[in-house]
Amino acid sequence: MAELKIGRLMMGVCQTNCYFVYEEGKREVIFIDPADNGAYIYDRLQEKGFTVAGILLTHGHFDHIWGLAELREHSGAKVYAYAGEKALCGDARLNVSAGAGRACTADVDVYGNDGDEITIAGITCRLIATPGHTEGSCCYYFPDGGFLISGDTLFAESVGRTDLPTGDMGALVRSVKEKLFVLPDETRVYPGHGEATEIGYEKKYNPFCG
């Protein structure tokens, strides 16, 4: 199998990390969390010779979905999210977009369940439900690449905030310890904000999950 690669665009008022995963030498990408300006994202990928085969959401907060509608329209790609996030994806108050001055909802084609394997353009990832940052937050583990897209669940030496609708710090810490810290220590973690880290490092040094 061709080597899995990952690219990053930083978008929007919250400097959200948007990732695209692809096989080396191939054109189709899986795009994760289109934070803003979906047309710009689409054009940038086109310039690099990429096409969007599918879109994954780690959760439904405004700063992860503001670019979704445009990217979906331009690419025609299906949108995937965790079934536990249906309410937040469909409610501009719960996803905080209304309060942020630009109300929107996320139009999701496929709601998956914890542990589901999702294969798009020959690339397979596993949906890991990680409630806490929001009730329906999830992460995506790419075993063939040895990396995890963690959204706003796990950051370098930190975790996501839980003071917004459906947030729960106890649930978040349990999610990290029980669902993420069981992955191989060398698993590379790509969070929704900030720089990448590794599971083994976070097990030792994350002050929220010690």
Contacts in CASP RR format, 6 or more apart in sequence:
PFRMAT RR
TARGET T0000
AUTHOR 0000-0000-0000
METHOD contacts of the structure
MODEL  1
MAELKIGRLMMGVCQTNCYFVYEEGKREVIFIDPADNGAYIYDRLQEKGF
TVAGILLTHGHFDHIWGLAELREHSGAKVYAYAGEKALCGDARLNVSAGA
GRACTADVDVYGNDGDEITIAGITCRLIATPGHTEGSCCYYFPDGGFLIS
GDTLFAESVGRTDLPTGDMGALVRSVKEKLFVLPDETRVYPGHGEATEIG
YEKKYNPFCG
1 23 0 8 1.000
1 144 0 8 1.000
2 23 0 8 1.000
2 24 0 8 1.000
2 25 0 8 1.000
2 26 0 8 1.000
3 23 0 8 1.000
3 24 0 8 1.000
3 145 0 8 1.000
4 21 0 8 1.000
4 22 0 8 1.000
4 23 0 8 1.000
4 24 0 8 1.000
4 123 0 8 1.000
4 142 0 8 1.000
4 144 0 8 1.000
4 145 0 8 1.000
4 146 0 8 1.000
4 147 0 8 1.000
5 21 0 8 1.000
5 22 0 8 1.000
5 23 0 8 1.000
5 24 0 8 1.000
6 19 0 8 1.000
6 20 0 8 1.000
6 21 0 8 1.000
6 147 0 8 1.000
6 190 0 8 1.000
7 19 0 8 1.000
7 20 0 8 1.000
7 21 0 8 1.000
8 17 0 8 1.000
8 18 0 8 1.000
8 19 0 8 1.000
8 20 0 8 1.000
8 190 0 8 1.000
9 17 0 8 1.000
9 18 0 8 1.000
9 20 0 8 1.000
9 41 0 8 1.000
9 44 0 8 1.000
10 16 0 8 1.000
10 17 0 8 1.000
10 18 0 8 1.000
11 18 0 8 1.000
11 34 0 8 1.000
11 35 0 8 1.000
11 36 0 8 1.000
11 37 0 8 1.000
11 40 0 8 1.000
11 41 0 8 1.000
11 67 0 8 1.000
12 35 0 8 1.000
12 36 0 8 1.000
12 37 0 8 1.000
12 63 0 8 1.000
12 66 0 8 1.000
13 36 0 8 1.000
13 63 0 8 1.000
13 100 0 8 1.000
14 35 0 8 1.000
14 63 0 8 1.000
14 193 0 8 1.000
15 193 0 8 1.000
15 194 0 8 1.000
16 33 0 8 1.000
16 35 0 8 1.000
16 36 0 8 1.000
16 63 0 8 1.000
16 64 0 8 1.000
16 192 0 8 1.000
16 193 0 8 1.000
17 33 0 8 1.000
17 35 0 8 1.000
17 190 0 8 1.000
17 191 0 8 1.000
17 192 0 8 1.000
17 193 0 8 1.000
17 194 0 8 1.000
18 31 0 8 1.000
18 32 0 8 1.000
18 33 0 8 1.000
18 34 0 8 1.000
18 35 0 8 1.000
18 41 0 8 1.000
19 31 0 8 1.000
19 32 0 8 1.000
19 33 0 8 1.000
19 149 0 8 1.000
19 190 0 8 1.000
20 29 0 8 1.000
20 30 0 8 1.000
20 31 0 8 1.000
20 32 0 8 1.000
20 45 0 8 1.000
20 50 0 8 1.000
20 52 0 8 1.000
21 29 0 8 1.000
21 30 0 8 1.000
21 32 0 8 1.000
21 123 0 8 1.000
21 125 0 8 1.000
21 142 0 8 1.000
21 149 0 8 1.000
22 28 0 8 1.000
22 29 0 8 1.000
22 30 0 8 1.000
22 50 0 8 1.000
22 121 0 8 1.000
22 123 0 8 1.000
23 121 0 8 1.000
23 122 0 8 1.000
23 123 0 8 1.000
26 121 0 8 1.000
27 49 0 8 1.000
27 50 0 8 1.000
27 51 0 8 1.000
28 50 0 8 1.000
28 51 0 8 1.000
28 52 0 8 1.000
28 53 0 8 1.000
28 120 0 8 1.000
28 121 0 8 1.000
29 45 0 8 1.000
29 50 0 8 1.000
29 51 0 8 1.000
29 52 0 8 1.000
29 53 0 8 1.000
29 54 0 8 1.000
29 121 0 8 1.000
30 52 0 8 1.000
30 53 0 8 1.000
30 54 0 8 1.000
30 55 0 8 1.000
30 56 0 8 1.000
30 120 0 8 1.000
30 121 0 8 1.000
30 123 0 8 1.000
30 125 0 8 1.000
31 41 0 8 1.000
31 45 0 8 1.000
31 52 0 8 1.000
31 54 0 8 1.000
31 55 0 8 1.000
31 56 0 8 1.000
31 71 0 8 1.000
31 77 0 8 1.000
32 55 0 8 1.000
32 56 0 8 1.000
32 57 0 8 1.000
32 58 0 8 1.000
32 140 0 8 1.000
32 149 0 8 1.000
33 56 0 8 1.000
33 57 0 8 1.000
33 58 0 8 1.000
33 64 0 8 1.000
33 65 0 8 1.000
33 151 0 8 1.000
33 192 0 8 1.000
34 41 0 8 1.000
34 55 0 8 1.000
34 64 0 8 1.000
34 65 0 8 1.000
34 66 0 8 1.000
34 67 0 8 1.000
34 68 0 8 1.000
34 70 0 8 1.000
34 71 0 8 1.000
35 63 0 8 1.000
35 64 0 8 1.000
35 65 0 8 1.000
35 66 0 8 1.000
35 67 0 8 1.000
36 63 0 8 1.000
36 66 0 8 1.000
36 67 0 8 1.000
37 66 0 8 1.000
37 67 0 8 1.000
37 70 0 8 1.000
38 67 0 8 1.000
38 68 0 8 1.000
38 69 0 8 1.000
38 70 0 8 1.000
38 71 0 8 1.000
38 74 0 8 1.000
39 70 0 8 1.000
39 71 0 8 1.000
39 74 0 8 1.000
41 67 0 8 1.000
41 70 0 8 1.000
41 71 0 8 1.000
42 52 0 8 1.000
42 70 0 8 1.000
42 71 0 8 1.000
42 74 0 8 1.000
42 75 0 8 1.000
45 51 0 8 1.000
45 52 0 8 1.000
51 75 0 8 1.000
52 71 0 8 1.000
52 74 0 8 1.000
52 75 0 8 1.000
52 76 0 8 1.000
52 77 0 8 1.000
53 77 0 8 1.000
53 120 0 8 1.000
53 121 0 8 1.000
54 75 0 8 1.000
54 77 0 8 1.000
54 78 0 8 1.000
54 79 0 8 1.000
54 80 0 8 1.000
54 120 0 8 1.000
54 121 0 8 1.000
55 68 0 8 1.000
55 71 0 8 1.000
55 72 0 8 1.000
55 75 0 8 1.000
55 77 0 8 1.000
55 78 0 8 1.000
55 79 0 8 1.000
55 80 0 8 1.000
56 79 0 8 1.000
56 80 0 8 1.000
56 81 0 8 1.000
56 118 0 8 1.000
56 125 0 8 1.000
56 140 0 8 1.000
56 149 0 8 1.000
57 64 0 8 1.000
57 65 0 8 1.000
57 68 0 8 1.000
57 79 0 8 1.000
57 80 0 8 1.000
57 81 0 8 1.000
57 85 0 8 1.000
57 89 0 8 1.000
57 106 0 8 1.000
57 108 0 8 1.000
58 64 0 8 1.000
58 137 0 8 1.000
58 138 0 8 1.000
58 139 0 8 1.000
58 140 0 8 1.000
58 149 0 8 1.000
58 150 0 8 1.000
58 151 0 8 1.000
58 152 0 8 1.000
58 153 0 8 1.000
58 192 0 8 1.000
59 81 0 8 1.000
59 82 0 8 1.000
59 85 0 8 1.000
59 88 0 8 1.000
59 133 0 8 1.000
59 134 0 8 1.000
59 136 0 8 1.000
59 137 0 8 1.000
59 138 0 8 1.000
59 151 0 8 1.000
59 152 0 8 1.000
60 81 0 8 1.000
60 85 0 8 1.000
60 88 0 8 1.000
60 89 0 8 1.000
60 95 0 8 1.000
60 106 0 8 1.000
60 134 0 8 1.000
61 88 0 8 1.000
61 95 0 8 1.000
61 96 0 8 1.000
61 134 0 8 1.000
61 152 0 8 1.000
61 164 0 8 1.000
62 95 0 8 1.000
62 96 0 8 1.000
62 97 0 8 1.000
62 100 0 8 1.000
62 102 0 8 1.000
62 104 0 8 1.000
63 100 0 8 1.000
64 151 0 8 1.000
64 152 0 8 1.000
64 192 0 8 1.000
65 89 0 8 1.000
65 95 0 8 1.000
65 97 0 8 1.000
65 104 0 8 1.000
65 106 0 8 1.000
66 97 0 8 1.000
66 102 0 8 1.000
66 104 0 8 1.000
68 79 0 8 1.000
68 104 0 8 1.000
68 106 0 8 1.000
68 107 0 8 1.000
69 104 0 8 1.000
69 107 0 8 1.000
71 77 0 8 1.000
72 79 0 8 1.000
72 107 0 8 1.000
78 109 0 8 1.000
78 110 0 8 1.000
79 106 0 8 1.000
79 107 0 8 1.000
79 108 0 8 1.000
79 109 0 8 1.000
79 110 0 8 1.000
80 108 0 8 1.000
80 109 0 8 1.000
80 110 0 8 1.000
80 111 0 8 1.000
80 112 0 8 1.000
80 118 0 8 1.000
80 127 0 8 1.000
81 89 0 8 1.000
81 106 0 8 1.000
81 108 0 8 1.000
81 110 0 8 1.000
81 111 0 8 1.000
81 112 0 8 1.000
81 138 0 8 1.000
82 111 0 8 1.000
82 112 0 8 1.000
82 113 0 8 1.000
82 114 0 8 1.000
82 127 0 8 1.000
82 129 0 8 1.000
82 136 0 8 1.000
82 137 0 8 1.000
82 138 0 8 1.000
83 111 0 8 1.000
83 112 0 8 1.000
83 113 0 8 1.000
84 111 0 8 1.000
84 129 0 8 1.000
84 131 0 8 1.000
84 135 0 8 1.000
84 136 0 8 1.000
85 111 0 8 1.000
85 134 0 8 1.000
85 135 0 8 1.000
85 136 0 8 1.000
85 137 0 8 1.000
85 138 0 8 1.000
86 108 0 8 1.000
86 111 0 8 1.000
87 94 0 8 1.000
87 135 0 8 1.000
87 166 0 8 1.000
88 94 0 8 1.000
88 95 0 8 1.000
88 134 0 8 1.000
88 135 0 8 1.000
88 136 0 8 1.000
88 165 0 8 1.000
88 166 0 8 1.000
89 95 0 8 1.000
89 105 0 8 1.000
89 106 0 8 1.000
89 108 0 8 1.000
90 105 0 8 1.000
90 106 0 8 1.000
91 105 0 8 1.000
92 98 0 8 1.000
92 103 0 8 1.000
92 104 0 8 1.000
92 105 0 8 1.000
93 99 0 8 1.000
93 165 0 8 1.000
94 165 0 8 1.000
94 166 0 8 1.000
95 104 0 8 1.000
95 105 0 8 1.000
95 106 0 8 1.000
95 165 0 8 1.000
96 164 0 8 1.000
96 165 0 8 1.000
97 103 0 8 1.000
97 104 0 8 1.000
97 105 0 8 1.000
112 118 0 8 1.000
112 127 0 8 1.000
113 127 0 8 1.000
113 129 0 8 1.000
114 127 0 8 1.000
114 128 0 8 1.000
114 129 0 8 1.000
114 138 0 8 1.000
115 126 0 8 1.000
115 127 0 8 1.000
115 128 0 8 1.000
115 129 0 8 1.000
116 126 0 8 1.000
116 127 0 8 1.000
117 124 0 8 1.000
117 125 0 8 1.000
117 126 0 8 1.000
117 127 0 8 1.000
118 124 0 8 1.000
118 125 0 8 1.000
118 126 0 8 1.000
118 127 0 8 1.000
118 140 0 8 1.000
123 142 0 8 1.000
123 144 0 8 1.000
124 142 0 8 1.000
124 143 0 8 1.000
124 144 0 8 1.000
125 140 0 8 1.000
125 141 0 8 1.000
125 142 0 8 1.000
125 143 0 8 1.000
125 149 0 8 1.000
126 140 0 8 1.000
126 141 0 8 1.000
126 143 0 8 1.000
127 138 0 8 1.000
127 139 0 8 1.000
127 140 0 8 1.000
128 138 0 8 1.000
128 139 0 8 1.000
128 140 0 8 1.000
128 141 0 8 1.000
128 148 0 8 1.000
128 179 0 8 1.000
128 180 0 8 1.000
129 136 0 8 1.000
129 137 0 8 1.000
129 138 0 8 1.000
129 175 0 8 1.000
129 179 0 8 1.000
130 137 0 8 1.000
130 138 0 8 1.000
130 139 0 8 1.000
130 150 0 8 1.000
130 153 0 8 1.000
130 154 0 8 1.000
130 172 0 8 1.000
130 175 0 8 1.000
130 176 0 8 1.000
130 179 0 8 1.000
130 180 0 8 1.000
131 137 0 8 1.000
131 168 0 8 1.000
131 171 0 8 1.000
131 172 0 8 1.000
131 175 0 8 1.000
132 153 0 8 1.000
132 162 0 8 1.000
132 166 0 8 1.000
132 167 0 8 1.000
132 168 0 8 1.000
132 169 0 8 1.000
132 170 0 8 1.000
132 171 0 8 1.000
132 172 0 8 1.000
132 175 0 8 1.000
133 151 0 8 1.000
133 152 0 8 1.000
133 153 0 8 1.000
133 159 0 8 1.000
133 160 0 8 1.000
133 161 0 8 1.000
133 162 0 8 1.000
133 167 0 8 1.000
133 172 0 8 1.000
134 164 0 8 1.000
134 165 0 8 1.000
134 166 0 8 1.000
134 167 0 8 1.000
135 166 0 8 1.000
135 167 0 8 1.000
135 168 0 8 1.000
136 166 0 8 1.000
137 151 0 8 1.000
137 152 0 8 1.000
137 153 0 8 1.000
137 172 0 8 1.000
137 175 0 8 1.000
139 148 0 8 1.000
139 149 0 8 1.000
139 150 0 8 1.000
139 151 0 8 1.000
139 153 0 8 1.000
139 154 0 8 1.000
139 179 0 8 1.000
139 180 0 8 1.000
140 148 0 8 1.000
140 149 0 8 1.000
141 147 0 8 1.000
141 148 0 8 1.000
141 149 0 8 1.000
141 183 0 8 1.000
141 187 0 8 1.000
142 148 0 8 1.000
142 149 0 8 1.000
146 184 0 8 1.000
146 186 0 8 1.000
146 187 0 8 1.000
146 188 0 8 1.000
147 187 0 8 1.000
147 188 0 8 1.000
147 189 0 8 1.000
147 190 0 8 1.000
148 180 0 8 1.000
148 183 0 8 1.000
148 187 0 8 1.000
148 188 0 8 1.000
148 189 0 8 1.000
148 190 0 8 1.000
148 199 0 8 1.000
149 190 0 8 1.000
150 180 0 8 1.000
150 189 0 8 1.000
150 190 0 8 1.000
150 191 0 8 1.000
150 192 0 8 1.000
151 191 0 8 1.000
151 192 0 8 1.000
152 160 0 8 1.000
152 161 0 8 1.000
152 191 0 8 1.000
152 192 0 8 1.000
152 193 0 8 1.000
153 159 0 8 1.000
153 160 0 8 1.000
153 172 0 8 1.000
153 175 0 8 1.000
153 176 0 8 1.000
153 180 0 8 1.000
154 160 0 8 1.000
154 176 0 8 1.000
154 180 0 8 1.000
154 189 0 8 1.000
154 191 0 8 1.000
154 197 0 8 1.000
154 202 0 8 1.000
154 206 0 8 1.000
155 191 0 8 1.000
155 192 0 8 1.000
155 193 0 8 1.000
155 194 0 8 1.000
155 197 0 8 1.000
156 189 0 8 1.000
156 191 0 8 1.000
156 194 0 8 1.000
156 195 0 8 1.000
156 196 0 8 1.000
156 197 0 8 1.000
156 201 0 8 1.000
156 202 0 8 1.000
157 197 0 8 1.000
157 202 0 8 1.000
157 205 0 8 1.000
157 206 0 8 1.000
157 207 0 8 1.000
158 206 0 8 1.000
158 207 0 8 1.000
158 208 0 8 1.000
159 172 0 8 1.000
159 173 0 8 1.000
159 176 0 8 1.000
159 206 0 8 1.000
159 208 0 8 1.000
159 209 0 8 1.000
160 172 0 8 1.000
162 168 0 8 1.000
162 169 0 8 1.000
162 170 0 8 1.000
162 172 0 8 1.000
173 208 0 8 1.000
173 209 0 8 1.000
176 202 0 8 1.000
176 206 0 8 1.000
176 208 0 8 1.000
176 209 0 8 1.000
177 209 0 8 1.000
180 189 0 8 1.000
180 199 0 8 1.000
180 202 0 8 1.000
181 199 0 8 1.000
181 200 0 8 1.000
181 202 0 8 1.000
181 203 0 8 1.000
181 209 0 8 1.000
183 199 0 8 1.000
184 199 0 8 1.000
185 198 0 8 1.000
185 199 0 8 1.000
185 200 0 8 1.000
185 203 0 8 1.000
186 198 0 8 1.000
186 199 0 8 1.000
186 200 0 8 1.000
187 198 0 8 1.000
187 199 0 8 1.000
187 200 0 8 1.000
188 196 0 8 1.000
188 197 0 8 1.000
188 198 0 8 1.000
189 196 0 8 1.000
189 197 0 8 1.000
189 198 0 8 1.000
189 199 0 8 1.000
189 202 0 8 1.000
190 196 0 8 1.000
191 197 0 8 1.000
202 209 0 8 1.000
203 209 0 8 1.000
203 210 0 8 1.000
END
